[in-house]
């Protein structure tokens, strides 16, 4: 289990007598079934469903609190299960400020069978198992601070990244070859980061649109902003086409663009400019500085009620064919960086879909890549 940063007790009275409560949240599930409790009308944010969890006591880590609270509330012992950090959320209810440290725990089949018929917890609270699709559809209203958690849960365990257009440069029609390959070899219902590395934004946007038309089953991440390597996909091509606009689920922000954003807001007390307000963001990070910048951007977007940062790529985990001279982080260093992030972490660099268990064990929730993520190779 990855080492998490030291947790300090922040359940205290501060200026203006605003209470800050540090809470460990357990997103417990077995496959597509998720466990929810129900808050009665007399409780704060009452008449809403909630994930299991509770206050982190003094000198107690978030994971220790998680194990204790789950046992006290449900009787489920999760100390031998893999506990994966999803992220940290700061939410101001006006009368109370809450810091949620959110973890995802998948129960074994035996644990699920033992507890799936329990209608009440050990503290008398109603419990229910709900289907993930209904949870994400909003059929079980949660406290306001939990909305971002639902966005995090939309991330699958693997993300496919397209080949750059240059990979097909030897073909007589590289664009047609790129399109045919990806439409043929993308796995069903994939989440795909469309990265053509094409300097012409309109051409790149057209390729993305054609791919989505040909594969209506996939969801896509498209580039955001401009830097020396990547240009913005023409959003007018994707958003105005109602047949495919629903397939775009996030914008990707490069490490370079992220640091440019940080520099642009460094002279102001508040980060008023929070980039795209159209979609959630997935951001590339390589070090502590970029992770801290992403945490700042994520917090500012939540405060302004913009679509959240739903994940970060931390790379490279292992050596890659595309960047052979780049020294890989290795799993342990990658894990240390992953624990600093306030949002879900995606492993990238030299990985295959079969490495998801290693990513989970080191604090990530997903793996991404190119050549190992297609049904077959070019």
C-alpha positions, 0 to 999 in steps of 0.5 A: 500500500503506498505511503500517504503524506502525513495527515494533521488534525484540521478539525478545529475552530478558526477565524470567524468560528468556521468549523473545518472538518477533515473527513475520510470517504470510502467509495466502496464497490463490488464491480458495478455495485456501489454502497451508499448510506442515507442521511436522515432529515436532522443531519447536515445535508440531510435527506441525501445519500452519502458514501461511507466515512467519517471524521479523521481523529487526531494523530490518525491517518486518512487510511486508518480512519477509513478502516475504522469508520467502515468497520464501525458503520458497516462491519466490513473489514477493509484492512486487507483490501486495496485502498486507492486514493481518488483525491481530496476535496475542499468544500465550503457549506457556509456554516461548515468547511469540509476536507474530503479525503476520498478513497476507492475500495473494491470488495471481494466477491465473498465480502459482497455476498456477506453484506449485500443484503444488509439494509441497515448499518451498525449505527442504524443508518439505512444502507443500499447497493446501487448500480454505477450507471444510476449513481452517475446519472444522479438518481441518488442525490448526494451532498454538494461536495460529492459531485466531483467524486461522481466525475472521478468515477467516470474514468475507466481503468484504461485509456487509449492514446491515438498514434500521431499522424506521423506514424503513418507518414510512409502511407500514400494517404497518411490521414486516411491510414490513420483514420482506418487504423483507429476506427478498426483497432480501438477496443469497444467503448474505449476512452480515447485521447485523440492526439494527432500531433498535427500542426493544422488545427482544422485538419486535426479536428476533422480527423477527430470528428471522422473518427468519432462518426465512425466509432460512435461507441467510444468517448474521447479526450481532445487537446486544449490550448496551444503550445509548441507541440500541440494545437487545439482541436477546433471545438466548433467542429466537435461541439456543433455536431450534435451527432458526436458532441456527446462523445467528448468527455474531457480536454487534455492540458499539456504540462507546458500549457499548465505551467503557462497558466500558472505563470499567468496567474502567479501575480494575482491573489485569485486564479480567476482565469481557469481555462476551458469551461466546456469540459472537465480537464485531464492534465499531464504532470511530470514532477512535484511542481506540476502536480502542485499547479494542477491542485491549484487549478483544480481547487480554483475550478471547483470554487468557480463551479466549473467542470473539475479536473478529473485526472492527471497523467503522471509519466513516464512510469517505465521506459518508452519507445517514443522517449528512450532518453527520458529516465523513467520514474519507476513505480515507487517514485511514481507512487510518491508523486501520485499521493500528492495529487488532489485528483485521480492519477493515471499511469502513462509510459511503457505500460500495458492494460495488464499493469492495472493491478500494479497501478492500483497498488501504487496509488493510481486508478487507471493506465494509459498508452498507445501500442499496447492498448489496441486490439492489434498492431499496425 
